[in-house]
């Protein structure tokens, strides 16, 4: 991130805008020097976060923040509390940004700028969606989407050399089609999509998928595969390239940054699943180490 990055702390008001104090700013991932300023792209994540509070970084010119990225989002309940306090004048809207920055600095020992500057972005995509949760264990007690949602949050806590943005597919039938654009809007340096394999209750092992024309995707797959194998010690199914028309290739093909789909174990195989559950913390640590490895070898 540029050393002179600006920071906005406020409430997302829809249409790719954020309100900080009494001012509203338009948010766009486009660079500041783009010629057609009247036709800037929306920061899609900001559109979807309407009503929530968050922290956004980028470069401000007038009432527009260029190269905008959402750094942190306040959970819905706390966002509602903040909104209520602001409407009741219990909090000074103009003083809120500086208070947030001071609070973060007192808790972490670093300012918002120092905490976010200079680290590459990893988009950590949780596979499937809330109403179509993917594969299940043989007895139905463990579900792919739920397993990886919890895992992604644990991974993010452990990463030290990148900024992790957890991404969920829109909970609609066209969510997969729109997912690459949603990920691209974050401007990530590389992408990991968390999944669990499934087949016939007997297949087992660890594999990592990449798009067949992406050399950096292949490098990322090797990094991730090595860490996953060390953590789970399951059968090595290797790294596999995906062609255009193959199932699962959509995200790999249409994201701009190197991207891999991670299949660390077969959720419908009781032995694989048992290992993954016993070693879930080791699995989270493995993903975090892979992200840190990629931040050094791919993003610099």
Steps between C-alpha positions, in 0.01 A plus 500: 500500500621852430643680801254786456188281503188669638263334745123531531304374801125511462175340390447345156194672353455298182592578139868454589507790747608550859394775738764634737372771726295736284675410174427224250770349283464293187717186507663353192777244442613702196829694510489876543650567157230317304381727221122451514426604855126509437496126441696353790431145611311439821677346797267201506578400858389844621170462311431170674592639845231770497408591859820366655792701634853440385848628424600571139843599368594659169577842352251784538446769239200722560210278606641183342735240646701329228665157526262444793519180702291394798740425785264410783123466546310546825261207568129572430388524864779740594436698181139540611611619842739754348230628266256538790755688711583734212134575431446575869809727502657281765813486280655794316500391135787732411717367784426133429785435250773633728354313799498175303861552392611571858314195628661271244843642582447446875388140446762395246786738567482618139300755308251406230743619235790292631282197552385489140781656297733294288350154534359314198135401494382141507137436409389199703185372331263272690365244254124464435236713675253516786209333319714254299766389745689246293610153601417327829651231716364147461271549802406857401637658818781704338428735210759645263385865511475508879832322553685744274324811633633427847837398360540820295455715811763298684740526204464878485604532866824312432626676185781750562637598156182573304164669548229238476161590355245223560257481207160331489309421184171690462222277634322491165488260207735727302742537790771289336476694174546828686771373735806578284397867464440521874848363568667714233350815653713444809820518295657190660853387427394134523191295581426182696156338476422264789318176419469138613507215252233230470440201274401149605572483877827320414716745303756673719788745505607859439506693172523861384357628170619783275414634154701328227642818343605667827867450589461698822186302577710185469763647733231591752355149477839351584537727801155414633526126427828470691356667811176299492687171468722586796197582712271207423744234378240352267556345157664742256266533202722777366426832334262485205437744219145586397400570139241755387198273479571290810286522811655740750696697240281814506667676792846387390447632146339836562695635798792721407738396780650152545225279642477148641219278624603311813370147557689385813289191576189303401218603730295189415785266599483437875876447534589820312238698691615363834854613426383846393289547812778387733751721322279797423733746675794354310302538179430867578868554578596330172278730297640802685858389435418444132357852478809643669721298261306630200518857629880475485548297181213616278394849608842665513 
